[in-house]
Amino acid sequence: MKKLILFMAFTGLILSVNAQDTLKWKTIKTYYGDIKEDSYVRIGELDGAVINTDTLSELIPELLISNVSHDTFPSGVGFEYIIDFYLYADTGLLLMDHNVSTTYFLPFNFYPNNTISLGSIGFMGFPLLTVINYIEGMGIDFKEISYWKIITGINYTSKDGYYSEKVFYEGADTCIFYIKKGNVGIQVAQDNSGFTVYPNPTNGVLQIMNSALRNECIEIYDMAGRIVKTVNSPMNNTINVSDIQNGMYFIAVYSNGERAIRKFVKQ
């Protein structure tokens, strides 16, 4: 079987901050759940074991960066990053490709040695099962599908629009997918407009607005896929997050046999 190598390349990288700042960034490795740190991931496998389409819910790209400078990157700074996605069969046949441009704004000051996620987006804008069904309609077994992804650019813009030539970037060797496992009929966040959490960002209590009368369980995951908090049968559909560290998290709500997921920021 041909192993398609995960590859990424940054071009024309510009960080935009005040002229007196000198910031240095690097990408870091992280994986969601049990995905191993291989150079590629076969979509039909998880931890080396073949899985079926009815246990898949999402395939999401995730890029994390670390501030390795002595300076602080101020809140409110926005950046856009461009990602090209490719799905290949093991034979090398290109099955699907897509280009996504995503804008993100720092909700808090980014201090030296901090790490943030540049966010995640659903593959092709569709649930993974929809993509897999389309590919299987071409006569390709999903267990023979690998991915290849190239990050083609990141552009940073400061609040006042000024660019700095004193900022540089190091690294550019790590950007990963993670696979979420679930059950048939799972409602993921992108497809569940009836599920919201607020305030977001928050520094205390999250209120969960869901079409269900009562949520059975709430789980909070960090960006590495580790559960940091679980609440069973929450009262008033709220969860107190004041005791977790600042950063970006996923909140998963289980109700009526389904699961919905949202991202939130703890400040």
BALOBA-1460 file (C-alpha; in Angstrom, 3 decimals):
// residues 267
<rec num="1" residu="m" x="0.000" y="0.000" z="0.000"/>
<rec num="2" residu="k" x="1.285" y="3.385" z="-0.866"/>
<rec num="3" residu="k" x="1.647" y="5.627" z="2.164"/>
<rec num="4" residu="l" x="0.875" y="9.208" z="1.352"/>
<rec num="5" residu="i" x="3.049" y="11.547" z="3.352"/>
<rec num="6" residu="l" x="1.548" y="14.387" z="5.336"/>
<rec num="7" residu="f" x="3.202" y="17.475" z="4.008"/>
<rec num="8" residu="m" x="2.835" y="21.143" z="4.712"/>
<rec num="9" residu="a" x="4.464" y="24.269" z="3.418"/>
<rec num="10" residu="f" x="4.134" y="27.863" z="4.480"/>
<rec num="11" residu="t" x="4.667" y="30.574" z="1.874"/>
<rec num="12" residu="g" x="4.748" y="34.311" z="2.223"/>
<rec num="13" residu="l" x="4.364" y="34.224" z="5.991"/>
<rec num="14" residu="i" x="3.907" y="37.691" z="7.493"/>
<rec num="15" residu="l" x="3.180" y="38.386" z="11.131"/>
<rec num="16" residu="s" x="1.652" y="41.796" z="11.673"/>
<rec num="17" residu="v" x="2.366" y="43.534" z="14.927"/>
<rec num="18" residu="n" x="3.732" y="46.877" z="16.032"/>
<rec num="19" residu="a" x="7.110" y="47.726" z="14.578"/>
<rec num="20" residu="q" x="8.939" y="47.578" z="17.893"/>
<rec num="21" residu="d" x="7.868" y="43.980" z="18.542"/>
<rec num="22" residu="t" x="9.936" y="40.974" z="17.581"/>
<rec num="23" residu="l" x="7.950" y="37.758" z="17.829"/>
<rec num="24" residu="k" x="8.969" y="34.229" z="17.008"/>
<rec num="25" residu="w" x="6.475" y="31.394" z="16.481"/>
<rec num="26" residu="k" x="6.642" y="27.704" z="15.777"/>
<rec num="27" residu="t" x="4.219" y="24.895" z="15.079"/>
<rec num="28" residu="i" x="3.912" y="22.111" z="17.621"/>
<rec num="29" residu="k" x="2.778" y="18.507" z="17.412"/>
<rec num="30" residu="t" x="-0.515" y="17.473" z="18.902"/>
<rec num="31" residu="y" x="-2.968" y="14.701" z="18.212"/>
<rec num="32" residu="y" x="-6.587" y="14.220" z="19.160"/>
<rec num="33" residu="g" x="-7.489" y="11.034" z="20.967"/>
<rec num="34" residu="d" x="-5.485" y="7.955" z="20.033"/>
<rec num="35" residu="i" x="-4.130" y="9.047" z="16.673"/>
<rec num="36" residu="k" x="-0.451" y="8.164" z="16.488"/>
<rec num="37" residu="e" x="2.211" y="10.648" z="15.413"/>
<rec num="38" residu="d" x="2.689" y="9.125" z="11.981"/>
<rec num="39" residu="s" x="3.431" y="11.128" z="8.875"/>
<rec num="40" residu="y" x="0.116" y="10.097" z="7.357"/>
<rec num="41" residu="v" x="-3.244" y="8.815" z="8.498"/>
<rec num="42" residu="r" x="-5.367" y="6.321" z="6.646"/>
<rec num="43" residu="i" x="-8.937" y="7.484" z="7.041"/>
<rec num="44" residu="g" x="-10.175" y="3.929" z="7.323"/>
<rec num="45" residu="e" x="-7.891" y="3.189" z="10.267"/>
<rec num="46" residu="l" x="-7.616" y="4.432" z="13.816"/>
<rec num="47" residu="d" x="-4.585" y="3.376" z="15.834"/>
<rec num="48" residu="g" x="-3.770" y="0.899" z="13.093"/>
<rec num="49" residu="a" x="-7.135" y="-0.889" z="13.367"/>
<rec num="50" residu="v" x="-9.618" y="-0.802" z="10.497"/>
<rec num="51" residu="i" x="-12.814" y="1.035" z="11.394"/>
<rec num="52" residu="n" x="-16.151" y="1.221" z="9.639"/>
<rec num="53" residu="t" x="-17.978" y="4.250" z="8.296"/>
<rec num="54" residu="d" x="-20.628" y="3.916" z="10.984"/>
<rec num="55" residu="t" x="-18.017" y="4.739" z="13.635"/>
<rec num="56" residu="l" x="-16.824" y="7.928" z="11.949"/>
<rec num="57" residu="s" x="-18.261" y="11.377" z="12.521"/>
<rec num="58" residu="e" x="-15.649" y="13.955" z="11.546"/>
<rec num="59" residu="l" x="-12.253" y="14.528" z="10.059"/>
<rec num="60" residu="i" x="-10.961" y="17.923" z="11.167"/>
<rec num="61" residu="p" x="-7.682" y="19.687" z="10.441"/>
<rec num="62" residu="e" x="-6.044" y="21.382" z="13.380"/>
<rec num="63" residu="l" x="-2.983" y="23.632" z="13.519"/>
<rec num="64" residu="l" x="-1.431" y="24.754" z="16.778"/>
<rec num="65" residu="i" x="1.314" y="27.313" z="17.190"/>
<rec num="66" residu="s" x="3.476" y="28.288" z="20.134"/>
<rec num="67" residu="n" x="4.856" y="31.712" z="21.068"/>
<rec num="68" residu="v" x="8.576" y="31.181" z="21.537"/>
<rec num="69" residu="s" x="9.377" y="34.886" z="21.662"/>
<rec num="70" residu="h" x="10.099" y="37.038" z="24.700"/>
<rec num="71" residu="d" x="7.305" y="39.382" z="23.645"/>
<rec num="72" residu="t" x="3.534" y="39.270" z="23.973"/>
<rec num="73" residu="f" x="1.191" y="39.111" z="21.001"/>
<rec num="74" residu="p" x="-1.759" y="41.423" z="21.883"/>
<rec num="75" residu="s" x="-5.406" y="40.379" z="21.802"/>
<rec num="76" residu="g" x="-7.532" y="41.488" z="18.889"/>
<rec num="77" residu="v" x="-4.924" y="40.601" z="16.294"/>
<rec num="78" residu="g" x="-6.416" y="38.685" z="13.410"/>
<rec num="79" residu="f" x="-4.935" y="36.279" z="10.920"/>
<rec num="80" residu="e" x="-6.065" y="34.322" z="7.911"/>
<rec num="81" residu="y" x="-4.712" y="30.940" z="6.983"/>
<rec num="82" residu="i" x="-5.235" y="29.018" z="3.775"/>
<rec num="83" residu="i" x="-5.357" y="25.242" z="3.650"/>
<rec num="84" residu="d" x="-5.497" y="22.957" z="0.626"/>
<rec num="85" residu="f" x="-7.004" y="19.515" z="1.217"/>
<rec num="86" residu="y" x="-6.386" y="16.424" z="-0.848"/>
<rec num="87" residu="l" x="-7.891" y="12.962" z="-0.519"/>
<rec num="88" residu="y" x="-6.119" y="10.188" z="-2.371"/>
<rec num="89" residu="a" x="-6.737" y="6.505" z="-2.927"/>
<rec num="90" residu="d" x="-3.832" y="4.197" z="-2.138"/>
<rec num="91" residu="t" x="-3.256" y="3.896" z="-5.888"/>
<rec num="92" residu="g" x="-2.384" y="7.600" z="-5.976"/>
<rec num="93" residu="l" x="-5.684" y="8.598" z="-7.594"/>
<rec num="94" residu="l" x="-6.809" y="12.069" z="-6.496"/>
<rec num="95" residu="l" x="-10.361" y="11.722" z="-5.176"/>
<rec num="96" residu="m" x="-11.196" y="15.192" z="-3.909"/>
<rec num="97" residu="d" x="-9.456" y="18.496" z="-3.364"/>
<rec num="98" residu="h" x="-10.566" y="21.696" z="-1.731"/>
<rec num="99" residu="n" x="-9.197" y="25.080" z="-0.667"/>
<rec num="100" residu="v" x="-10.317" y="26.738" z="2.565"/>
<rec num="101" residu="s" x="-9.513" y="30.200" z="3.872"/>
<rec num="102" residu="t" x="-10.228" y="30.829" z="7.558"/>
<rec num="103" residu="t" x="-9.901" y="34.017" z="9.618"/>
<rec num="104" residu="y" x="-9.314" y="33.951" z="13.374"/>
<rec num="105" residu="f" x="-8.880" y="36.680" z="15.993"/>
<rec num="106" residu="l" x="-6.933" y="36.273" z="19.216"/>
<rec num="107" residu="p" x="-9.429" y="36.743" z="22.070"/>
<rec num="108" residu="f" x="-6.691" y="37.270" z="24.680"/>
<rec num="109" residu="n" x="-3.054" y="38.301" z="24.962"/>
<rec num="110" residu="f" x="-0.724" y="35.571" z="23.747"/>
<rec num="111" residu="y" x="2.178" y="35.423" z="26.162"/>
<rec num="112" residu="p" x="5.599" y="33.815" z="25.629"/>
<rec num="113" residu="n" x="5.461" y="30.013" z="25.836"/>
<rec num="114" residu="n" x="1.671" y="30.037" z="25.383"/>
<rec num="115" residu="t" x="0.102" y="27.747" z="22.815"/>
<rec num="116" residu="i" x="-3.043" y="28.392" z="20.803"/>
<rec num="117" residu="s" x="-5.007" y="26.565" z="18.183"/>
<rec num="118" residu="l" x="-5.636" y="28.286" z="14.886"/>
<rec num="119" residu="g" x="-9.062" y="26.708" z="14.887"/>
<rec num="120" residu="s" x="-10.602" y="23.802" z="13.022"/>
<rec num="121" residu="i" x="-12.964" y="23.437" z="10.118"/>
<rec num="122" residu="g" x="-15.003" y="20.559" z="8.773"/>
<rec num="123" residu="f" x="-13.542" y="18.780" z="5.758"/>
<rec num="124" residu="m" x="-14.932" y="20.156" z="2.485"/>
<rec num="125" residu="g" x="-17.663" y="21.863" z="4.498"/>
<rec num="126" residu="f" x="-19.515" y="18.537" z="4.700"/>
<rec num="127" residu="p" x="-19.752" y="15.817" z="7.364"/>
<rec num="128" residu="l" x="-17.133" y="13.149" z="6.767"/>
<rec num="129" residu="l" x="-19.750" y="10.483" z="6.085"/>
<rec num="130" residu="t" x="-21.117" y="12.591" z="3.231"/>
<rec num="131" residu="v" x="-17.639" y="12.823" z="1.726"/>
<rec num="132" residu="i" x="-16.992" y="9.108" z="2.228"/>
<rec num="133" residu="n" x="-20.328" y="8.162" z="0.652"/>
<rec num="134" residu="y" x="-19.476" y="10.300" z="-2.363"/>
<rec num="135" residu="i" x="-16.092" y="8.627" z="-2.742"/>
<rec num="136" residu="e" x="-17.511" y="5.135" z="-2.287"/>
<rec num="137" residu="g" x="-19.898" y="6.006" z="-5.108"/>
<rec num="138" residu="m" x="-16.769" y="6.177" z="-7.287"/>
<rec num="139" residu="g" x="-16.063" y="2.537" z="-6.440"/>
<rec num="140" residu="i" x="-13.272" y="3.305" z="-3.920"/>
<rec num="141" residu="d" x="-13.335" y="1.529" z="-0.549"/>
<rec num="142" residu="f" x="-12.981" y="4.151" z="2.167"/>
<rec num="143" residu="k" x="-10.449" y="1.934" z="3.971"/>
<rec num="144" residu="e" x="-8.101" y="2.592" z="1.038"/>
<rec num="145" residu="i" x="-8.241" y="6.386" z="1.401"/>
<rec num="146" residu="s" x="-5.429" y="8.468" z="2.828"/>
<rec num="147" residu="y" x="-5.129" y="12.216" z="3.150"/>
<rec num="148" residu="w" x="-2.558" y="14.736" z="2.188"/>
<rec num="149" residu="k" x="-2.726" y="18.354" z="3.229"/>
<rec num="150" residu="i" x="-0.701" y="21.428" z="2.407"/>
<rec num="151" residu="i" x="-0.937" y="24.689" z="4.306"/>
<rec num="152" residu="t" x="-0.202" y="27.292" z="1.677"/>
<rec num="153" residu="g" x="-0.089" y="30.489" z="3.673"/>
<rec num="154" residu="i" x="-0.735" y="32.438" z="6.853"/>
<rec num="155" residu="n" x="-1.137" y="36.201" z="6.971"/>
<rec num="156" residu="y" x="-1.319" y="38.223" z="10.185"/>
<rec num="157" residu="t" x="-2.846" y="41.691" z="10.480"/>
<rec num="158" residu="s" x="-2.564" y="43.962" z="13.511"/>
<rec num="159" residu="k" x="-5.465" y="46.057" z="14.760"/>
<rec num="160" residu="d" x="-3.950" y="49.204" z="13.257"/>
<rec num="161" residu="g" x="-3.003" y="47.471" z="10.027"/>
<rec num="162" residu="y" x="0.756" y="47.997" z="10.321"/>
<rec num="163" residu="y" x="3.187" y="45.284" z="9.353"/>
<rec num="164" residu="s" x="6.514" y="44.543" z="10.977"/>
<rec num="165" residu="e" x="9.615" y="43.225" z="9.257"/>
<rec num="166" residu="k" x="11.176" y="42.306" z="12.596"/>
<rec num="167" residu="v" x="8.923" y="39.323" z="13.103"/>
<rec num="168" residu="f" x="9.994" y="35.929" z="11.873"/>
<rec num="169" residu="y" x="8.711" y="32.367" z="11.937"/>
<rec num="170" residu="e" x="10.482" y="29.115" z="12.720"/>
<rec num="171" residu="g" x="9.307" y="25.585" z="12.225"/>
<rec num="172" residu="a" x="6.653" y="24.645" z="9.659"/>
<rec num="173" residu="d" x="6.884" y="20.922" z="9.962"/>
<rec num="174" residu="t" x="3.740" y="19.926" z="11.802"/>
<rec num="175" residu="c" x="0.062" y="20.221" z="11.094"/>
<rec num="176" residu="i" x="-2.325" y="17.381" z="11.725"/>
<rec num="177" residu="f" x="-5.759" y="15.887" z="11.262"/>
<rec num="178" residu="y" x="-7.655" y="14.208" z="14.009"/>
<rec num="179" residu="i" x="-10.464" y="11.730" z="13.596"/>
<rec num="180" residu="k" x="-13.535" y="11.680" z="15.798"/>
<rec num="181" residu="k" x="-15.337" y="8.423" z="16.437"/>
<rec num="182" residu="g" x="-19.024" y="8.202" z="17.187"/>
<rec num="183" residu="n" x="-22.266" y="6.530" z="16.181"/>
<rec num="184" residu="v" x="-24.532" y="6.730" z="13.163"/>
<rec num="185" residu="g" x="-26.688" y="9.844" z="13.327"/>
<rec num="186" residu="i" x="-24.312" y="11.882" z="15.473"/>
<rec num="187" residu="q" x="-25.007" y="15.573" z="15.209"/>
<rec num="188" residu="v" x="-21.789" y="17.508" z="15.125"/>
<rec num="189" residu="a" x="-21.622" y="21.185" z="15.856"/>
<rec num="190" residu="q" x="-21.562" y="22.372" z="12.259"/>
<rec num="191" residu="d" x="-24.863" y="20.628" z="11.549"/>
<rec num="192" residu="n" x="-26.722" y="21.471" z="14.736"/>
<rec num="193" residu="s" x="-27.905" y="25.069" z="14.610"/>
<rec num="194" residu="g" x="-30.103" y="24.445" z="17.667"/>
<rec num="195" residu="f" x="-27.090" y="24.085" z="19.960"/>
<rec num="196" residu="t" x="-25.232" y="27.135" z="21.258"/>
<rec num="197" residu="v" x="-23.100" y="28.020" z="24.269"/>
<rec num="198" residu="y" x="-22.722" y="31.477" z="25.726"/>
<rec num="199" residu="p" x="-21.081" y="33.699" z="26.737"/>
<rec num="200" residu="n" x="-18.228" y="32.780" z="24.458"/>
<rec num="201" residu="p" x="-15.492" y="33.648" z="25.396"/>
<rec num="202" residu="t" x="-16.270" y="33.100" z="29.079"/>
<rec num="203" residu="n" x="-14.428" y="33.373" z="32.386"/>
<rec num="204" residu="g" x="-16.947" y="31.505" z="34.503"/>
<rec num="205" residu="v" x="-20.245" y="29.761" z="33.760"/>
<rec num="206" residu="l" x="-21.234" y="28.518" z="30.307"/>
<rec num="207" residu="q" x="-24.943" y="28.469" z="29.513"/>
<rec num="208" residu="i" x="-26.016" y="25.766" z="27.080"/>
<rec num="209" residu="m" x="-28.950" y="26.405" z="24.787"/>
<rec num="210" residu="n" x="-30.143" y="23.194" z="23.229"/>
<rec num="211" residu="s" x="-33.378" y="22.065" z="21.611"/>
<rec num="212" residu="a" x="-33.438" y="19.131" z="24.057"/>
<rec num="213" residu="l" x="-35.360" y="19.630" z="27.280"/>
<rec num="214" residu="r" x="-32.490" y="18.262" z="29.327"/>
<rec num="215" residu="n" x="-28.882" y="17.425" z="28.592"/>
<rec num="216" residu="e" x="-27.759" y="14.079" z="29.979"/>
<rec num="217" residu="c" x="-24.025" y="14.746" z="30.119"/>
<rec num="218" residu="i" x="-21.548" y="17.507" z="29.328"/>
<rec num="219" residu="e" x="-17.864" y="16.895" z="28.626"/>
<rec num="220" residu="i" x="-15.095" y="19.414" z="28.037"/>
<rec num="221" residu="y" x="-12.014" y="18.450" z="26.001"/>
<rec num="222" residu="d" x="-8.777" y="20.350" z="25.595"/>
<rec num="223" residu="m" x="-7.281" y="20.762" z="22.131"/>
<rec num="224" residu="a" x="-5.262" y="17.555" z="22.577"/>
<rec num="225" residu="g" x="-8.473" y="15.561" z="23.061"/>
<rec num="226" residu="r" x="-8.122" y="15.033" z="26.818"/>
<rec num="227" residu="i" x="-11.259" y="15.250" z="28.954"/>
<rec num="228" residu="v" x="-10.764" y="18.033" z="31.486"/>
<rec num="229" residu="k" x="-14.251" y="18.106" z="32.988"/>
<rec num="230" residu="t" x="-17.431" y="16.019" z="33.011"/>
<rec num="231" residu="v" x="-20.834" y="16.904" z="34.434"/>
<rec num="232" residu="n" x="-23.657" y="14.351" z="34.505"/>
<rec num="233" residu="s" x="-27.273" y="15.558" z="34.538"/>
<rec num="234" residu="p" x="-26.295" y="19.241" z="34.753"/>
<rec num="235" residu="m" x="-28.649" y="21.577" z="36.567"/>
<rec num="236" residu="n" x="-30.164" y="24.360" z="34.448"/>
<rec num="237" residu="n" x="-28.008" y="23.287" z="31.497"/>
<rec num="238" residu="t" x="-24.977" y="25.183" z="32.788"/>
<rec num="239" residu="i" x="-21.386" y="24.244" z="33.507"/>
<rec num="240" residu="n" x="-18.859" y="26.168" z="35.576"/>
<rec num="241" residu="v" x="-15.486" y="26.388" z="33.809"/>
<rec num="242" residu="s" x="-13.797" y="28.851" z="36.157"/>
<rec num="243" residu="d" x="-11.568" y="26.038" z="37.464"/>
<rec num="244" residu="i" x="-9.965" y="25.148" z="34.123"/>
<rec num="245" residu="q" x="-6.990" y="26.910" z="32.567"/>
<rec num="246" residu="n" x="-7.442" y="29.666" z="30.019"/>
<rec num="247" residu="g" x="-7.447" y="28.499" z="26.440"/>
<rec num="248" residu="m" x="-9.579" y="26.984" z="23.710"/>
<rec num="249" residu="y" x="-11.740" y="23.908" z="24.366"/>
<rec num="250" residu="f" x="-14.426" y="21.693" z="22.882"/>
<rec num="251" residu="i" x="-17.684" y="21.193" z="24.776"/>
<rec num="252" residu="a" x="-19.627" y="18.022" z="23.939"/>
<rec num="253" residu="v" x="-23.265" y="17.723" z="24.978"/>
<rec num="254" residu="y" x="-25.008" y="14.349" z="25.050"/>
<rec num="255" residu="s" x="-28.792" y="14.349" z="24.799"/>
<rec num="256" residu="n" x="-31.398" y="11.869" z="23.544"/>
<rec num="257" residu="g" x="-28.727" y="9.495" z="22.315"/>
<rec num="258" residu="e" x="-26.997" y="12.152" z="20.218"/>
<rec num="259" residu="r" x="-23.931" y="14.316" z="20.667"/>
<rec num="260" residu="a" x="-23.306" y="17.905" z="19.639"/>
<rec num="261" residu="i" x="-19.978" y="19.718" z="19.844"/>
<rec num="262" residu="r" x="-19.024" y="23.373" z="20.039"/>
<rec num="263" residu="k" x="-15.750" y="25.204" z="20.525"/>
<rec num="264" residu="f" x="-15.386" y="27.854" z="23.223"/>
<rec num="265" residu="v" x="-12.686" y="30.023" z="24.749"/>
<rec num="266" residu="k" x="-11.989" y="30.257" z="28.492"/>
<rec num="267" residu="q" x="-10.428" y="33.583" z="29.476"/>
